[in-house]
């Protein structure tokens, strides 16, 4: 059943799974009809979102076509709320076969800056298979705004059937260059804000409930410029899973590290009984003018 579910998700090309659903994985596996119904309903609702449709349109159009519709597309992007804009960028970048230069050229044409590397995520501790949760960070900024969106995205390619505590994902940045402005998560409740107490030190933590399937696999922190220069930023995703048949979704314990790789603070998850974990890290930088 797991292979069938993963295959269906991959075929539909969304990257991640049921959005805004309270259906547990156990119910999903034992009743494929329930899964199909919930998934189709959620997918239809998700694809009706204006920002998702806009992202797909920009992704599919050729650069010349985008330039011919520049005025309309620029206005549409400008009118998006912060939450809608982050979802727009997430859907534009996710499963996009174009290289970074092509993506940048398209977005630049409609008043959006994008910084995104082509490097692979670093598997910091490969306990299980980190390749199943590819992690990427990138930054974006709309023309006329005085802050940058630092975004982390993880597209699960395998459904977790032995969840332990909630997964943890961070956004980390150099606080000497970037000042915290706001943090944003999708409104489906699967990714939630966990701890912003170290935001002045360049660290913000989020919970991820990997016992459910979702579309919106991202989190964002917005920062303003403290000084001109390269703002280093990154994200660490900690996946926890049970090594027994018992599962749960309590919070993982964390330790704060005052020497993070991006110039600010970082964190680690404490070891728990009958659970394992692995870390994935990705980093980039954006030049603040």
Secondary structure, DSSP 8 states (H G I E B T S, - for coil): -HHHHHHHHHHHT-SS--SS----HHHHHH-HHHHHHHHHHHHHHHHTSHHHHHHHHHHHS-HHHHHHTHHHHHHHHHTS-HHHHHHHHHHHHTT--S-HHHHHHHHHHTTEEEEE-----EEEE-SS-GGGEEEEEEEEEETT-SEEEEEEEEEESS--SSB-S-EEEEEEE-TTTEEEEEEEE-TTSSEEEEE-TTGGGTEEEEEE-TTS--S--EEEEEEEESSSEEEEEEEEEEEEEESSS--------EEEESS-TTSS-EEEE---TTEEEEEEEEEEEEEE-
